[in-house]
Amino acid sequence: MNAREDRKVTITREMAALQGEVEDLRKLVNTLLTIIMEEADGVQSGAAPVHAGTPRTGVSM
């Protein structure tokens, strides 16, 4: 192989590695967004205190 072919192979390998990293990050972001959207204020699980006089449903941070 010459230098040009070596460079193409190297770039192809790097691109494949980067695509794998992007896919992993995309899954992580989707997981985090799901967690945030499911319990935005913690009221569903009872983890957050509810202040007197505030509605118990339909309120988000």
C-alpha positions in Angstrom: 0.0 0.0 0.0 1.1 3.5 -0.6 0.7 6.4 1.8 -2.6 7.6 0.3 -4.2 4.1 0.8 -2.9 3.9 4.3 -4.4 7.3 5.1 -7.8 6.2 3.7 -7.8 3.1 5.8 -6.8 5.0 8.9 -9.6 7.6 8.3 -12.1 4.8 7.7 -11.2 3.2 11.0 -11.3 6.5 12.9 -14.7 7.2 11.4 -16.1 3.8 12.5 -14.8 4.4 16.0 -16.3 7.9 16.1 -19.7 6.6 14.8 -19.7 4.0 17.7 -19.0 6.8 20.2 -21.7 9.0 18.8 -24.2 6.1 19.0 -23.2 5.4 22.6 -23.6 9.1 23.5 -27.0 9.2 21.7 -28.2 6.3 23.9 -27.0 8.0 27.0 -28.7 11.3 26.2 -31.9 9.5 25.4 -31.7 7.6 28.7 -31.1 10.8 30.6 -33.9 12.7 28.9 -36.3 9.8 29.7 -35.3 9.9 33.3 -35.8 13.7 33.4 -39.2 13.6 31.7 -40.5 10.8 33.8 -39.9 12.5 37.2 -39.2 16.1 36.5 -40.2 17.2 40.0 -40.0 13.9 41.9 -43.7 14.1 43.0 -44.6 10.9 41.2 -42.4 8.8 43.5 -43.1 10.8 46.6 -39.4 11.9 46.9 -40.1 15.6 46.7 -41.9 17.4 49.5 -45.3 18.9 48.5 -45.9 22.4 49.9 -49.2 23.2 51.5 -51.7 24.9 49.1 -50.0 23.7 45.9 -51.8 21.4 43.4 -50.7 17.8 43.5 -50.9 17.1 39.8 -50.1 18.9 36.6 -47.2 20.9 38.1 -43.7 20.5 36.7 -40.5 22.4 37.5 
